[in-house]
């Protein structure tokens, strides 16, 4: 058929001209409208609506010279509104059954075809949803609420959304609400948020579904908020190449996480607050999963990887980088294993360039900002910590870092530790508890609050290396280093400076040499208790009068003392020790302008190797 042509009558408004002859009769207007619009099918050619032209085929005119415009009906179909399925706004659960059914149909029918939009202002209560559909593109700007008492039956999988398909995305600025205050659930159930393969517990452990898992892959969740969830706000198991970006996770019971079987998944720029567990966790069997650019604020812990015990599958290559923890109750970043550790379950974990700000607010004893337990080749590089454990009560012990004897392979490099502990309970810096094959170097300690016992302490296991670590300023109540070394420890230029410090026990040099710079000292004191402590292997006294005190070392360690003052120097051994043939605790007088070399030949005895006099 021929469509009526679009034309514009040459009428002039009577309101403008004031001429009664310009008044157009209603029949004339009706005829003109009939010419512009075909009364049979409602189509016209070249209608002008604002600045857009709609032709008889309802096709938007192309704005580009080489574009071929498509019908408007096709373009409208690319963005579907959830209300087109007659979903109604309902925040109480009155329409939960019908809304759930319609929501699932909308996801299935738009998958791979159109974006499905939940608009702002629409609140929709749904029952737990098992979503088999993949390929959907949900734009969520509204509110989706889990119906009250969703776990009333112990046989119900009660997560808000349980995904079974792949290749989907959820974007927008909407909210998923777990309705935590109106849920109750029996032992073994999970009332989670956005999940896959996370639906049962053994009272405290989330169970690995193993062969019953339904693997998913290639999904994206961006920009939305998940809040008020009974258990895990997000928990993705047996998931490959999943991405969480700019997701906010608030006020929920367990840590957001990638779970067993998760491979190459990433939490990027996420925000967690008010979680009574970790801010985000790589949990019990993940591979190459990462937490990057995330923030955890006032959660129980910050970030890391975890297994309850060695029966869990290991976490392989977990990464926490460029992330921040603020006022978390306990630790900031940890790679840990619970129970009796008879196998290593945290394999090659890395913490890089993270910040801990005023964490440890619980004040509990024994907490640590950073840690590795049951780990292999753990790396902490370029992290900084300040104010950890500042509320610790008297009698508590807090650590900037705790690394235990079950860990093999540890790098602590370039980390910055400041002000650990409180005025009531002084804090430790990096505490190494027998960890084997450790590299500890270029770490920096600063103690402006005067609350630290030491910067680096504990005992190095076999096969370790110590490179220069540094104290900025002074440590009013402690020492930079109180670290015992294994016999094969390699020490590369570590200066034991700034306050009292202990040398290692039993450093053996099998090749090369130990390079330790000289220290400049002022003689002081007239007793063993008040003499200046020597804390380098070469000590030069250039001022003062009185004495110098030999350090605590092991047998075979040689100390050179240069007396460049104008008076004799009283060189004291440690309490209970002797120098040469003198009695215990008796000082040896080193003449002015002389150099003495002594070596510890037994647990409580020093011999004079040489005395060079002027």
Helices and strands as residue ranges (DSSP letters): H 14-17, G 20-22, H 26-36, E 47-49, E 52-54, H 72-77, E 79-81, G 82-85, H 96-110, E 115-118, E 123-126, E 129-131, E 137-140, E 143-146, E 161-163, E 169-171, E 175-177, G 180-182, E 194-196, E 201-202, E 205-206, G 210-212, E 216-222, E 225-227, E 234-236, E 239-245, E 248-250, E 257-258, E 266-268, E 271-273, E 278-283, E 290-292, E 295-297, E 301-307, E 315-316, E 319-321, E 324-326, E 333-337, E 346-347, E 350-352, E 355-357, E 368-372, E 375-381, E 384-386, E 399-403, E 408-413, E 416-418, E 427-433, E 436-441, E 444-446, E 452-459, E 465-467, E 470-472, E 479-484, E 490-492, E 518-523, E 532-533, E 538-544, E 546-549, E 558-563, E 569-572, E 578-579, E 588-590, E 594-602, E 605-612
